[in-house]
Amino acid sequence: MLVTNDVKGYRGYCFRCGAKPFVSHGLFSVQELRRRKAELALTESKTVALPKDFTTDIPPREAVWLYMAGIGSGLARHYGFGYSPSLKRVVLPVYDNGKLLGFTARSTINARPKYIERMVSPSEAVFVSCPSAALPSAKAWAEASGPGVVFTEDILSAVRVGRLVRRSVSLLGTSASDAQLSRALRDIPPQAGWIGLWLDGDAPGRRAASRLARTLTLMGYEVQNIYTESDPRAYSNREIRRILTL
């Protein structure tokens, strides 16, 4: 069979039976090639910076992913969340005192990999909720009661839980290095309230929570494991508050 490739698609011709199969490139072939080229350039870059076409104006269709997690446009802008047209991904920057540590980019078109993560120091990076984004009820916990910090796996869950507690931290995964814990617990003494570990309820999440609980207990913190059927971002503010009222 002879196979050729032109602007419209792939064409074939079978010298035995005369069949002439045709497979279209599709409507987004050029855009797809551009997206993959942008992904490759991003992963091969030696420096970590937001995509050149990064914008905080997230198109409504792509913003649905944030809306489904209870994060509206105002809260998204507060945290500097944005979008990259070339990557076709929602971009979630990670900062520490205004310094960019890296970002996570999530596909909105079911591309693989679903997430692209670029961090200056992956073993040290954590996402910490902003106190100014917390609701008034976050200050309603009695002194030394309620959680001092709640650890989650993903950024959106940390944002949502951070609305109801003093501090919420995404580990950007399930493991936690000494450097990550040091950054996450900065200015949080053991007497400032218990630490909640709200990780995935599956086997890997439970194993990670058990390891982290042992470490934090040795550091002098009171630890509570929290297991729910869904990620924290799936619950309403009222439900999150109820779950944390142990």
Backbone as CSV, one residue per row, in Angstrom:
resi,resn,N_x,N_y,N_z,CA_x,CA_y,CA_z,C_x,C_y,C_z
1,MET,0.844,-1.198,0.000,0.000,0.000,0.000,0.881,1.250,0.000
2,LEU,0.484,2.205,-0.798,1.138,3.509,-0.817,0.368,4.446,0.109
3,VAL,1.080,5.081,1.044,0.444,6.006,1.979,1.043,7.392,1.778
4,THR,0.189,8.377,1.595,0.639,9.756,1.427,-0.031,10.636,2.464
5,ASN,0.560,11.807,2.670,0.064,12.744,3.671,-0.013,14.122,3.037
6,ASP,-1.239,14.678,2.931,-1.385,16.017,2.379,-2.104,16.911,3.381
7,VAL,-2.524,18.083,2.932,-3.118,19.055,3.836,-4.379,18.518,4.500
8,LYS,-5.165,17.743,3.753,-6.458,17.288,4.274,-6.349,16.055,5.161
9,GLY,-5.356,15.211,4.921,-5.260,14.013,5.740,-4.349,12.972,5.139
10,TYR,-4.476,11.736,5.628,-3.680,10.610,5.137,-4.474,9.842,4.082
11,ARG,-3.828,9.553,2.954,-4.475,8.819,1.870,-3.679,7.551,1.595
12,GLY,-4.386,6.501,1.232,-3.735,5.248,0.919,-4.221,4.692,-0.418
13,TYR,-3.403,3.862,-1.019,-3.819,3.165,-2.241,-3.237,1.756,-2.200
14,CYS,-4.134,0.778,-2.244,-3.728,-0.618,-2.200,-3.540,-1.133,-3.630
15,PHE,-2.320,-1.560,-3.959,-2.032,-2.040,-5.312,-2.675,-3.395,-5.585
16,ARG,-3.109,-4.074,-4.543,-3.694,-5.400,-4.740,-5.182,-5.343,-5.010
17,CYS,-5.912,-4.543,-4.162,-7.377,-4.523,-4.304,-7.915,-3.191,-4.806
18,GLY,-7.052,-2.180,-4.900,-7.504,-0.887,-5.401,-8.189,-0.013,-4.364
19,ALA,-8.192,-0.438,-3.109,-8.833,0.370,-2.053,-8.095,1.691,-1.871
20,LYS,-8.892,2.728,-1.554,-8.319,4.066,-1.372,-8.777,4.649,-0.032
21,PRO,-8.236,4.134,1.069,-8.653,4.651,2.392,-8.188,6.088,2.590
22,PHE,-8.945,6.811,3.435,-8.603,8.203,3.753,-8.914,8.475,5.215
23,VAL,-7.983,9.116,5.908,-8.180,9.496,7.305,-7.857,10.985,7.431
24,SER,-8.858,11.754,7.848,-8.683,13.197,7.980,-7.782,13.549,9.148
25,HIS,-7.027,14.637,8.982,-6.228,15.145,10.095,-7.119,15.634,11.222
26,GLY,-8.320,16.090,10.908,-9.193,16.681,11.914,-9.139,18.191,11.856
27,LEU,-10.069,18.830,12.549,-10.188,20.282,12.493,-9.074,21.005,13.245
28,PHE,-8.465,20.322,14.214,-7.510,21.014,15.073,-6.087,20.470,14.942
29,SER,-5.757,19.925,13.805,-4.437,19.327,13.653,-3.322,20.351,13.801
30,VAL,-3.453,21.523,13.167,-2.421,22.550,13.255,-2.314,23.058,14.686
31,GLN,-3.459,23.306,15.320,-3.441,23.773,16.703,-2.829,22.728,17.627
32,GLU,-3.132,21.457,17.340,-2.586,20.394,18.170,-1.065,20.344,18.058
33,LEU,-0.550,20.496,16.849,0.900,20.513,16.667,1.534,21.688,17.399
34,ARG,0.878,22.839,17.361,1.399,24.004,18.072,1.401,23.767,19.572
35,ARG,0.327,23.144,20.068,0.230,22.870,21.492,1.340,21.922,21.935
36,ARG,1.571,20.875,21.151,2.606,19.915,21.510,3.997,20.539,21.427
37,LYS,4.181,21.428,20.468,5.456,22.128,20.364,5.676,23.005,21.583
38,ALA,4.612,23.688,22.037,4.715,24.538,23.228,4.998,23.694,24.472
39,GLU,4.364,22.520,24.571,4.614,21.630,25.700,6.067,21.184,25.722
40,LEU,6.591,20.797,24.559,7.964,20.330,24.480,8.945,21.427,24.875
41,ALA,8.710,22.644,24.384,9.588,23.763,24.719,9.556,24.044,26.213
42,LEU,8.376,23.893,26.804,8.220,24.173,28.231,8.980,23.156,29.072
43,THR,8.857,21.886,28.725,9.498,20.836,29.520,11.007,20.809,29.321
44,GLU,11.492,21.287,28.173,12.929,21.269,27.910,13.639,22.527,28.408
45,SER,12.873,23.547,28.789,13.476,24.785,29.252,14.220,24.563,30.568
46,LYS,15.386,25.190,30.709,16.191,25.049,31.921,15.735,25.995,33.032
47,THR,14.953,26.984,32.675,14.428,27.919,33.668,12.932,27.695,33.845
48,VAL,12.426,28.083,34.998,11.003,27.941,35.281,10.356,29.316,35.240
49,ALA,9.422,29.493,34.330,8.683,30.751,34.191,7.306,30.418,33.662
50,LEU,6.366,31.315,33.891,5.026,31.107,33.362,5.074,31.123,31.839
51,PRO,4.166,30.398,31.169,4.144,30.414,29.698,4.082,31.848,29.174
52,LYS,4.712,32.096,28.034,4.784,33.446,27.484,3.407,34.029,27.196
53,ASP,2.446,33.167,26.857,1.103,33.668,26.546,0.159,33.544,27.746
54,PHE,0.727,33.418,28.947,-0.097,33.304,30.159,-0.975,34.534,30.322
55,THR,-2.237,34.315,30.646,-3.173,35.405,30.901,-4.103,35.011,32.041
56,THR,-4.495,35.992,32.843,-5.449,35.720,33.924,-6.888,35.755,33.433
57,ASP,-7.071,36.060,32.150,-8.407,36.016,31.553,-8.670,34.590,31.068
58,ILE,-9.280,33.802,31.925,-9.545,32.403,31.609,-10.850,32.297,30.823
59,PRO,-10.840,31.709,29.633,-12.070,31.563,28.845,-13.125,30.793,29.636
60,PRO,-14.404,31.164,29.489,-15.469,30.514,30.262,-15.470,28.992,30.152
61,ARG,-15.235,28.470,28.953,-15.271,27.014,28.778,-14.206,26.322,29.616
62,GLU,-13.018,26.925,29.693,-11.933,26.344,30.481,-12.107,26.615,31.974
63,ALA,-12.776,27.740,32.295,-12.962,28.100,33.701,-13.961,27.186,34.402
64,VAL,-14.704,26.402,33.638,-15.691,25.494,34.232,-15.027,24.553,35.231
65,TRP,-13.792,24.128,34.916,-13.072,23.235,35.837,-12.899,23.889,37.199
66,LEU,-12.617,25.202,37.211,-12.482,25.925,38.479,-13.844,26.109,39.143
67,TYR,-14.865,26.431,38.336,-16.204,26.634,38.893,-16.691,25.369,39.594
68,MET,-16.398,24.214,38.987,-16.848,22.949,39.572,-16.185,22.685,40.920
69,ALA,-15.046,23.316,41.164,-14.361,23.187,42.453,-14.744,24.313,43.405
70,GLY,-15.742,25.110,43.030,-16.190,26.187,43.897,-15.289,27.403,43.877
71,ILE,-14.516,27.573,42.811,-13.590,28.704,42.713,-14.053,29.608,41.576
72,GLY,-14.598,30.767,41.949,-15.079,31.723,40.967,-13.955,32.571,40.409
73,SER,-14.321,33.474,39.508,-13.321,34.298,38.833,-12.575,35.208,39.809
74,GLY,-13.273,35.741,40.813,-12.620,36.617,41.782,-11.558,35.895,42.586
75,LEU,-11.880,34.702,43.076,-10.922,33.927,43.864,-9.763,33.453,42.980
76,ALA,-10.072,33.111,41.736,-9.020,32.684,40.801,-8.029,33.820,40.551
77,ARG,-8.535,35.032,40.368,-7.654,36.183,40.147,-6.836,36.495,41.390
78,HIS,-7.442,36.309,42.553,-6.729,36.579,43.802,-5.461,35.725,43.894
79,TYR,-5.567,34.481,43.456,-4.423,33.575,43.510,-3.574,33.620,42.243
80,GLY,-3.950,34.438,41.286,-3.155,34.551,40.072,-3.307,33.391,39.118
81,PHE,-4.414,32.648,39.224,-4.644,31.548,38.296,-4.910,32.119,36.904
82,GLY,-4.522,31.374,35.882,-4.689,31.884,34.528,-4.803,30.782,33.503
83,TYR,-4.479,31.147,32.268,-4.672,30.224,31.146,-3.579,30.445,30.108
84,SER,-3.188,29.381,29.443,-2.218,29.447,28.353,-2.877,28.935,27.082
85,PRO,-3.169,29.816,26.110,-3.794,29.370,24.854,-2.945,28.351,24.102
86,SER,-1.632,28.510,24.129,-0.782,27.575,23.389,-0.791,26.189,24.017
87,LEU,-0.843,26.128,25.344,-0.885,24.842,26.031,-2.303,24.302,26.154
88,LYS,-3.291,25.201,25.976,-4.699,24.846,26.199,-4.870,24.238,27.591
89,ARG,-4.300,24.922,28.560,-4.368,24.446,29.936,-4.605,25.613,30.898
90,VAL,-5.333,25.329,31.958,-5.463,26.268,33.067,-4.165,26.196,33.861
91,VAL,-3.590,27.348,34.170,-2.283,27.407,34.825,-2.452,27.885,36.268
92,LEU,-1.920,27.113,37.210,-2.002,27.435,38.631,-0.597,27.721,39.156
93,PRO,-0.222,29.000,39.264,1.113,29.346,39.763,1.252,29.030,41.260
94,VAL,2.474,28.764,41.675,2.795,28.517,43.081,3.833,29.548,43.498
95,TYR,3.485,30.377,44.486,4.377,31.444,44.942,4.766,31.247,46.403
96,ASP,5.876,31.844,46.763,6.294,31.915,48.163,6.795,33.336,48.412
97,ASN,6.012,34.113,49.169,6.341,35.524,49.420,6.577,36.290,48.119
98,GLY,5.725,36.048,47.152,5.801,36.757,45.885,6.773,36.175,44.884
99,LYS,7.560,35.184,45.283,8.531,34.563,44.385,7.917,33.339,43.739
100,LEU,8.028,33.248,42.418,7.457,32.116,41.687,8.280,30.863,41.943
101,LEU,7.620,29.844,42.509,8.273,28.555,42.716,8.052,27.625,41.535
102,GLY,6.990,27.876,40.784,6.656,27.028,39.647,5.167,27.088,39.382
103,PHE,4.665,26.117,38.652,3.238,26.097,38.340,2.803,24.698,37.940
104,THR,1.507,24.504,38.023,0.862,23.295,37.518,-0.113,23.725,36.433
105,ALA,-0.086,23.044,35.287,-0.991,23.363,34.178,-1.874,22.152,33.907
106,ARG,-3.189,22.380,33.908,-4.130,21.274,33.769,-4.841,21.352,32.419
107,SER,-4.857,20.244,31.691,-5.474,20.206,30.366,-6.986,20.332,30.456
108,THR,-7.558,21.084,29.517,-9.014,21.219,29.440,-9.568,20.481,28.229
109,ILE,-8.701,19.769,27.488,-9.140,19.054,26.281,-8.784,17.579,26.376
110,ASN,-8.600,17.083,27.605,-8.268,15.678,27.839,-6.968,15.258,27.161
111,ALA,-6.016,16.197,27.060,-4.706,15.866,26.498,-3.912,15.059,27.519
112,ARG,-2.955,14.333,27.036,-2.076,13.564,27.894,-0.654,14.101,27.760
113,PRO,0.027,14.348,28.881,-0.460,14.151,30.243,-1.486,15.207,30.626
114,LYS,-2.376,14.850,31.530,-3.407,15.799,31.951,-2.779,17.008,32.641
115,TYR,-1.733,16.761,33.431,-1.056,17.841,34.151,0.381,17.992,33.669
116,ILE,0.822,19.233,33.555,2.239,19.548,33.364,2.677,20.347,34.578
117,GLU,3.704,19.881,35.255,4.175,20.568,36.464,5.629,20.970,36.297
118,ARG,5.904,22.240,36.564,7.264,22.768,36.495,7.552,23.499,37.799
119,MET,8.528,23.022,38.544,8.901,23.620,39.816,10.406,23.863,39.854
120,VAL,10.805,24.967,40.450,12.234,25.257,40.602,12.894,24.158,41.431
121,SER,12.279,23.823,42.553,12.768,22.751,43.433,11.568,21.905,43.840
122,PRO,11.254,20.861,43.078,10.063,20.051,43.364,10.022,19.495,44.780
123,SER,11.183,19.206,45.355,11.217,18.613,46.693,10.982,19.643,47.793
124,GLU,10.887,20.924,47.431,10.692,21.973,48.425,9.384,22.738,48.238
125,ALA,8.763,22.616,47.100,7.597,23.437,46.775,6.323,22.943,47.447
126,VAL,5.566,23.876,47.969,4.214,23.631,48.476,3.358,24.844,48.113
127,PHE,2.064,24.629,48.026,1.137,25.739,47.798,0.477,26.064,49.121
128,VAL,0.553,27.317,49.540,-0.011,27.743,50.822,-1.159,28.716,50.574
129,SER,-2.278,28.483,51.230,-3.434,29.355,51.062,-3.130,30.759,51.570
130,CYS,-3.839,31.739,51.032,-3.628,33.136,51.405,-4.593,33.534,52.524
131,PRO,-4.097,34.057,53.642,-4.977,34.431,54.759,-6.030,35.458,54.357
132,SER,-5.693,36.365,53.439,-6.652,37.401,53.055,-7.817,36.851,52.233
133,ALA,-7.708,35.606,51.779,-8.800,34.989,51.014,-9.731,34.190,51.912
134,ALA,-9.407,34.108,53.207,-10.223,33.340,54.138,-11.518,34.069,54.462
135,LEU,-12.558,33.313,54.716,-13.846,33.876,55.118,-13.796,34.274,56.598
136,PRO,-14.686,35.158,57.030,-14.695,35.556,58.446,-14.807,34.377,59.405
137,SER,-15.483,33.308,58.973,-15.657,32.148,59.855,-14.339,31.447,60.152
138,ALA,-13.300,31.693,59.321,-11.997,31.072,59.573,-11.392,31.593,60.865
139,LYS,-11.805,32.799,61.282,-11.291,33.384,62.518,-12.173,33.050,63.719
140,ALA,-13.246,32.291,63.463,-14.200,31.994,64.532,-13.767,30.819,65.398
141,TRP,-12.711,30.096,64.960,-12.239,29.011,65.803,-11.721,29.592,67.121
142,ALA,-12.058,28.924,68.208,-11.564,29.365,69.513,-10.045,29.224,69.553
143,GLU,-9.397,29.993,70.376,-7.944,29.966,70.490,-7.462,28.542,70.776
144,ALA,-6.484,28.094,69.991,-5.878,26.769,70.138,-6.861,25.637,69.857
145,SER,-8.002,25.952,69.269,-8.932,24.898,68.869,-9.041,24.918,67.349
146,GLY,-9.624,23.881,66.816,-9.713,23.809,65.368,-8.348,23.546,64.768
147,PRO,-8.289,23.350,63.484,-7.004,23.037,62.845,-6.118,24.258,62.699
148,GLY,-4.825,24.087,63.024,-3.865,25.138,62.755,-3.482,25.133,61.289
149,VAL,-3.370,23.911,60.739,-3.038,23.717,59.328,-3.777,22.483,58.834
150,VAL,-4.230,22.542,57.592,-4.814,21.361,56.947,-4.016,21.081,55.678
151,PHE,-3.511,19.855,55.572,-2.766,19.446,54.385,-3.705,18.765,53.393
152,THR,-3.581,19.138,52.129,-4.326,18.482,51.058,-3.331,18.061,49.980
153,GLU,-3.829,17.310,49.005,-2.949,16.895,47.906,-2.905,17.935,46.793
154,ASP,-4.061,18.419,46.360,-4.093,19.294,45.187,-4.315,20.750,45.581
155,ILE,-3.993,21.633,44.653,-4.048,23.076,44.891,-5.474,23.570,45.098
156,LEU,-6.409,23.130,44.264,-7.780,23.631,44.384,-8.390,23.263,45.729
157,SER,-8.067,22.076,46.237,-8.563,21.686,47.562,-7.972,22.584,48.640
158,ALA,-6.696,22.943,48.492,-6.059,23.831,49.471,-6.724,25.207,49.444
159,VAL,-7.076,25.686,48.264,-7.753,26.981,48.150,-9.097,26.942,48.862
160,ARG,-9.857,25.873,48.612,-11.197,25.785,49.219,-11.117,25.645,50.737
161,VAL,-10.263,24.748,51.222,-10.145,24.552,52.666,-9.568,25.805,53.317
162,GLY,-8.692,26.506,52.599,-8.095,27.722,53.123,-9.082,28.842,53.362
163,ARG,-10.278,28.707,52.826,-11.326,29.700,53.086,-11.906,29.538,54.494
164,LEU,-11.712,28.342,55.088,-12.377,28.032,56.354,-11.422,27.852,57.517
165,VAL,-10.109,27.837,57.273,-9.152,27.585,58.350,-8.037,28.627,58.304
166,ARG,-7.161,28.579,59.305,-6.077,29.546,59.383,-5.087,29.374,58.232
167,ARG,-4.791,28.116,57.893,-3.855,27.864,56.800,-4.131,26.483,56.206
168,SER,-4.106,26.422,54.893,-4.236,25.155,54.189,-3.061,25.031,53.231
169,VAL,-2.516,23.828,53.129,-1.306,23.612,52.338,-1.500,22.432,51.399
170,SER,-1.200,22.651,50.129,-1.178,21.544,49.168,0.252,21.033,49.070
171,LEU,0.410,19.724,49.234,1.722,19.105,49.122,2.089,18.844,47.670
172,LEU,1.172,19.171,46.753,1.393,18.915,45.321,1.669,17.429,45.089
173,GLY,0.987,16.616,45.880,1.176,15.173,45.822,0.931,14.575,47.190
174,THR,1.467,13.396,47.435,1.237,12.737,48.728,2.460,12.744,49.630
175,SER,3.663,12.877,49.074,4.863,12.843,49.897,5.182,14.236,50.419
176,ALA,5.984,14.289,51.485,6.370,15.570,52.074,7.796,15.478,52.582
177,SER,8.673,16.294,52.022,10.067,16.333,52.467,10.191,17.251,53.674
178,ASP,11.353,17.228,54.310,11.606,18.125,55.439,11.491,19.586,55.003
179,ALA,11.984,19.889,53.805,11.925,21.260,53.305,10.488,21.694,53.073
180,GLN,9.650,20.795,52.576,8.246,21.127,52.355,7.538,21.375,53.686
181,LEU,7.805,20.529,54.672,7.175,20.708,55.978,7.638,22.002,56.630
182,SER,8.900,22.323,56.474,9.421,23.567,57.049,8.714,24.774,56.446
183,ARG,8.491,24.749,55.144,7.805,25.859,54.480,6.325,25.895,54.867
184,ALA,5.720,24.717,54.968,4.288,24.642,55.271,3.973,25.067,56.696
185,LEU,4.883,24.761,57.634,4.626,25.021,59.050,5.317,26.280,59.559
186,ARG,5.775,27.106,58.655,6.445,28.348,59.035,5.528,29.185,59.932
187,ASP,6.026,29.574,61.100,5.288,30.406,62.066,4.070,29.700,62.653
188,ILE,4.016,28.389,62.552,2.907,27.633,63.147,3.471,26.766,64.271
189,PRO,3.417,27.213,65.535,3.945,26.416,66.648,3.009,25.246,66.958
190,PRO,3.510,24.204,67.620,2.671,23.046,67.951,1.418,23.392,68.740
191,GLN,1.448,24.451,69.519,0.296,24.804,70.354,-0.750,25.626,69.591
192,ALA,-0.550,25.824,68.307,-1.468,26.671,67.529,-2.690,25.923,67.026
193,GLY,-2.867,24.688,67.445,-4.013,23.900,66.984,-3.535,22.633,66.301
194,TRP,-4.449,21.675,66.153,-4.059,20.396,65.565,-3.889,20.527,64.046
195,ILE,-3.212,19.546,63.476,-2.967,19.521,62.038,-3.850,18.452,61.408
196,GLY,-4.593,18.842,60.386,-5.452,17.905,59.680,-4.778,17.393,58.412
197,LEU,-4.827,16.097,58.201,-4.286,15.476,56.986,-5.465,14.981,56.157
198,TRP,-5.854,15.813,55.179,-7.026,15.500,54.356,-6.529,15.076,52.973
199,LEU,-5.956,13.885,52.921,-5.435,13.341,51.677,-6.443,12.368,51.084
200,ASP,-6.118,11.799,49.937,-7.029,10.853,49.299,-7.288,9.671,50.224
201,GLY,-8.499,9.142,50.133,-8.866,8.019,50.978,-8.470,6.667,50.428
202,ASP,-7.794,6.637,49.254,-7.369,5.352,48.699,-6.136,4.849,49.448
203,ALA,-5.677,3.651,49.076,-4.554,3.024,49.783,-3.293,3.889,49.765
204,PRO,-2.868,4.435,48.602,-1.675,5.290,48.617,-1.841,6.520,49.495
205,GLY,-3.045,7.127,49.459,-3.285,8.306,50.282,-3.230,7.985,51.767
206,ARG,-3.771,6.832,52.153,-3.754,6.446,53.568,-2.335,6.131,54.044
207,ARG,-1.554,5.494,53.181,-0.165,5.209,53.556,0.629,6.508,53.715
208,ALA,0.399,7.442,52.786,1.095,8.726,52.875,0.691,9.482,54.130
209,ALA,-0.604,9.459,54.459,-1.083,10.144,55.661,-0.484,9.525,56.917
210,SER,-0.346,8.208,56.908,0.219,7.530,58.082,1.684,7.925,58.285
211,ARG,2.448,7.982,57.191,3.860,8.375,57.300,3.984,9.819,57.768
212,LEU,3.157,10.690,57.191,3.222,12.110,57.541,2.789,12.331,58.988
213,ALA,1.784,11.578,59.427,1.308,11.712,60.807,2.405,11.352,61.802
214,ARG,3.167,10.305,61.497,4.258,9.914,62.404,5.307,11.022,62.498
215,THR,5.646,11.593,61.368,6.649,12.660,61.350,6.177,13.863,62.152
216,LEU,4.940,14.288,61.917,4.418,15.474,62.595,4.248,15.238,64.096
217,THR,3.881,14.025,64.461,3.736,13.700,65.877,5.086,13.797,66.589
218,LEU,6.135,13.318,65.941,7.477,13.416,66.520,7.928,14.874,66.641
219,MET,7.363,15.742,65.788,7.703,17.159,65.841,6.906,17.892,66.919
220,GLY,5.994,17.180,67.584,5.243,17.767,68.685,3.853,18.249,68.333
221,TYR,3.368,17.958,67.119,2.044,18.405,66.698,0.989,17.334,66.960
222,GLU,-0.208,17.786,67.265,-1.352,16.879,67.349,-1.906,16.713,65.942
223,VAL,-2.132,15.487,65.525,-2.506,15.202,64.137,-3.836,14.464,64.077
224,GLN,-4.663,14.851,63.120,-5.935,14.177,62.862,-5.990,13.805,61.379
225,ASN,-6.242,12.528,61.101,-6.447,12.087,59.723,-7.908,12.280,59.343
226,ILE,-8.136,12.816,58.160,-9.492,13.072,57.678,-9.685,12.304,56.380
227,TYR,-10.678,11.422,56.352,-10.951,10.634,55.152,-12.370,10.904,54.673
228,THR,-12.509,11.234,53.419,-13.823,11.462,52.810,-13.861,10.765,51.463
229,GLU,-15.061,10.558,50.959,-15.220,9.871,49.677,-14.683,10.705,48.517
230,SER,-14.810,12.026,48.617,-14.371,12.913,47.541,-13.247,13.824,48.015
231,ASP,-12.605,14.497,47.066,-11.573,15.482,47.415,-12.203,16.652,48.157
232,PRO,-11.452,17.359,48.974,-12.013,18.497,49.735,-12.724,19.517,48.856
233,ARG,-12.216,19.756,47.644,-12.804,20.775,46.771,-14.220,20.438,46.326
234,ALA,-14.633,19.190,46.533,-15.963,18.767,46.092,-17.060,19.150,47.078
235,TYR,-16.679,19.635,48.257,-17.657,19.924,49.298,-17.931,21.427,49.409
236,SER,-19.104,21.748,49.918,-19.459,23.153,50.131,-18.707,23.682,51.344
237,ASN,-18.699,25.001,51.493,-18.028,25.601,52.650,-18.622,25.086,53.959
238,ARG,-19.936,24.966,53.993,-20.586,24.474,55.214,-20.162,23.040,55.518
239,GLU,-20.068,22.203,54.472,-19.665,20.811,54.684,-18.208,20.713,55.115
240,ILE,-17.351,21.542,54.527,-15.943,21.538,54.929,-15.816,21.912,56.405
241,ARG,-16.549,22.926,56.816,-16.519,23.347,58.220,-16.999,22.216,59.131
242,ARG,-18.062,21.540,58.707,-18.587,20.428,59.528,-17.580,19.297,59.621
243,ILE,-16.938,18.949,58.507,-15.965,17.862,58.490,-14.787,18.172,59.398
244,LEU,-14.398,19.433,59.453,-13.245,19.830,60.281,-13.590,20.042,61.737
245,THR,-14.866,19.986,62.062,-15.291,20.114,63.465,-15.296,18.726,64.066
246,LEU,-14.118,18.247,64.433,-13.965,16.874,64.919,-14.391,16.747,66.372
